[in-house]
């Protein structure tokens, strides 16, 4: 009987919890502003690091490169392409 009550309680607690939102990066902008605080979030709306640094000035924030930028090609893509051409 206790096991059934605990199972019902666990299911009720799990269903009452709010779903977590996945962090999204806007793939159209190459630079994101990571804002720190009680709620930490990314704001990807900047076209350059200097533009982002102006928004981050005086705030608890840091500018980072958007890992999902649509036109970005990292060094790993070049390295893999180079090795594939060797075969």
Phi, psi and omega in degrees: 000319179293323180296318178297318179294319177294322178296317178294320178296318180294318179295319178296319179292320180292323181282337180279341181292141180287140179292142180278138178274134177286143178287129181244145175247135178283116185287357181272344184242134185279348185232137179239150176256118178264111182262127180260150178163203178300320174242114180268134181210165177251139177236101183261089181214028186237142182264347180209160178294318177300322178296318179293319180297328176296321179286329182280345184298125178084002180243165173274079186210163181216141178270134180227157177282136180288117181288346182250022179298132188297327185256009183280138173231112182280174180295334180293326179295320179292317182296315180294323179294320180296317181290327179292326180289340183284340183279000000 
